[in-house]
Amino acid sequence: MNHLQDTSENDLVMTFNPEGQSPVVVVCEHASCFIPPEYDNLGLATDALQSHAAWDPGALAVATGLATHLDATLVASGVSRLVYDCNRPPNAPDAMPKKSEVFDVPGNTGLTPAQRDDRTGRFYEPFRQTLSDVITTTQTPIIVTMHSFTPVYLGKVRSVEIGILHDTDTILADVLLQTASSHTTANVQRNEPYGPEHGVTHTLKEHAIEAGHLNVMLEIRNDMIVSQQQQDAMAKTLANWLVDAMDRLQTEGVAQCQA
């Protein structure tokens, strides 16, 4: 990828390929498990800090690969979602969750309004503004958010391998589901393992739906993207699906109507 902006794991907002020519804007809200030192690991043990509770393992690598294949710009959060979940609005309780699956988060217990406002201003607002700026400067933007999920959640095994998620705008998701059905044997499902009822479509609602931009959220089961080879293959697969979907929508005139 053309890394025109130098980044490190401690950057609070990471932007890759800012001069990408694709209409796709790739977003990865849960890219990092980094917790600033002053938060003292939020009182968590190592197993929690390295688990899916703290971030989406493999998601950033797939998102970067996807942006590479498409020549798209990628905006990613550089802080753990336990510090601030950039896919949640500031008023959502799980923007700074007290518990994530089986892990209690002591450092998020009893936060004052001032402490919540401080985290919102420090972590969420720069991410929101950066993403907004990228979308504003992209012609006919298409918003694609990238996530991963754990194969077992609260003791329940998940059979779904790839989730194609949407909120009220189903246009891009519908076409991707059609494409997937004819191009893979993977278990691909709509609005699984999460859906809008779980509050996971905030980025889509905030940056795409009201403005009329095509949009979709992609969830990959994280045991499928452990190695670099798996990550590269998944990025290529998703890029091919998106190119096919965009071509079909352009032929049907949908993309122009959405702008």
N, C-alpha and C positions, 0 to 999 in steps of 0.2 A: 504494500500500500504506500501511497505517497504521503508520508507523514510531514505535512508542511508546518505543523505546530508541534514543537517538542512537548512531550508529556512525561510524567512519572506516575508511579502508583499513588503518590500522595497528592496529586492534583485533584482539587475538589470537583472540577468539571474538565473532562477530557474531550477534545475535538480532533478527530482524525479526518484527513483529506478534505479540508475546508473548501477547496476549490473544485470539488467533485462536480461532474457535469450531469449526473443522473438526476431526474426529478425525485428519486427516492431519497428520503432522509431517514437514516437508520438511527434508532434510539436504544440505548441499553441502560436502564435505570438502576439495575442491580449488578453492575459490572465489577464492583470492588468489595473486598471485606475489610478495607482499611478503616481503622478507628483512630482518630487523633489522640495522641498520648494523654492530653488533659482529661479525657473521659475514662481513663484507667480501665480500658477494656469493658466498660459498662458493668464491671463486676462479674464478667463471664469467664468460665474456664476455657482451656484451649480447644476442647472438642466442639463447643458451641461456636467459638470464633472462626473455626475452619469449616463449619457445616453450612448447609444450604440455608440455615436460618439467617446467616450473616450476609449472604450474597447468592448469586445464581452461578454456580460453577459451570465453566465452559461457555457461558453466554457471550462474554466479551470477545473471545476468540472467534466464535461463529459470526458475531456481528461485524467484527473487523474483516473477516473473510468475505462476508456478504457485501460489505461496502467496497472491498477490493474488486470483486467480480463485476459489480454494477457501476464502478467509479462514482460512488455515492459518498456524501458526508455522513459521518457518524458522530453523534453526541452521546457521551456516557458520563454517568456519575462516578466520581472517584472516592466516594465514601460509603461505608456499609449502610445497608438499609435499616440496620438496627439503630444507627445514629439518626438518620432521617431517610425515610422511604420516599424517593423522588417520584414514585408512581402513586402518591397519595397527596391530597390537598392538606394544607396546614391544620384544618379543623378536624381531620380524621384521627380517631384515637390511635390507629395503627400506623400513623405517620412516624410515630416514635413509640413502638409497641412495648408494652409491659411484659408480653410473653409471645414467643414465636415457636409454634408447635409445642415441643416438650420443654423448651428452655425458658425459664423465667429470666427477665432482663432487669437486674437490680438497679442499674444506672438510669433506667427509664421510669422508675417508680417514684411517684410524688413530685413530678416535675411541676414547677410553678409556671404560670402564664408567661412570665418574663423569660424563663429558661426555654420554653417552647418557642417563643418569638425569636430568641437568639439563634436557636438551631435553624428555624425557618429562614431567617435572614442570611445565615452563614452558608447553608447547604442547599436549600430548596430554591431560593430566589435566583442565585447565579445559574443554576441548572435550567430553571424555567426560562430565564431571560436569554441564555445562550441558545437554547433550542428554538425559542421564538424568533430570535434574530436569524438563525440559519433558515428556518422555514420562510421567513419574510423575503429573504434574498434568493430563494429557490423558485424557479418558474414552475407553476402547476405542481406543487409539492405532493408527494405521496408518503405518508407517515407509516413506517414499519418499526414496531418495537420488538425487541428480542429478549426472551427470557428462557430460563431452564427450570425444571421442577424435579423433585426427588421421587424415585420409583416407589418409595413406601412412605406414606404420610399418616401419622397417628395410628400406626400398625396396619394400615390398609394398603394392599398392593395395587398399584395403578397399571392397568393394561394399556392405556393410551400412550402412544410414543411421541406423537406430534399433535399439538393443539393449535387450531386456527381460531382465534378469538376476535370478537367484535362487540360493539355496543349497538346503538340503534342503526348505524350505517353498516349494512351487510354486503355492500357491492363487491369490494375487493375480496373479502372473505369467501363469498359465494363462488367466485371464479377460481380462487386458489383451491378450494375444496374440490371443485370439478377437475382441476388440473391434477391434484394429488391422487384422485381416485383412478386416474388412467396412467399414472407415472410411477407408482410405488406400491409395494406390498406392506408398507408400514401401517400401523394402526393410527390413522389420522382422524381426529374428531373435532366437531364444532364446539367451541366454548367448553373445552375440557383441558386440564382438570379443574379449571376455574372458569367463571363467567362474570358478566357485569354485576350480578347480584353479590359478588364477593368484593366489589370495590376495586377491581384490578384494571379498569379501563380509564383511569383518571387522565393519563397522558393523551389518550385518543380523544377524550371529551374536551380537554383543555386546549389542545393544539390542532385538532383536525375536524371534528364533527361540526362544531358551530360554524367554522370557516368554510365547510364544504369540501375539505380535502379528502381524497381517498385514503383509507387507513386500515391497518390490521395489526393484531398482536400475535406473535408467534411464540409458542411454548414448546421446548424440546426436553424430553426426559433426559436427565443429566448423565445416566449411565450410557447413553448413546453418543456422548461427546466428551469422553474422558481424554483420549489421546489426540495429538495434533492431527493425525491421519483422519480420525473420525470427525474432528472439527472442520477440517478442510473439506471433507466429502459432504458434510451437512451444509456448509456454506454454499458449495457449488450447487447442490440440489435445490436449496431454497432460492438461490439466484435464478436458476433455470425456471422454476415455478413462477417467480415474480415476472421475469421477462415474458413468459408465455401469457400470463394474466394481463400484463400491461398491453401487450400486442392485441389481445382479444378485446380488451376494453376500448382501446384506441380505434379498432376496426368498427366497434359498435357505437363510437362517438361518446362513450360515457365519460372518459377522462376530461374531455373539453367541457362537458356539461357541468362537471363538478367544480371546475375552476372558478 
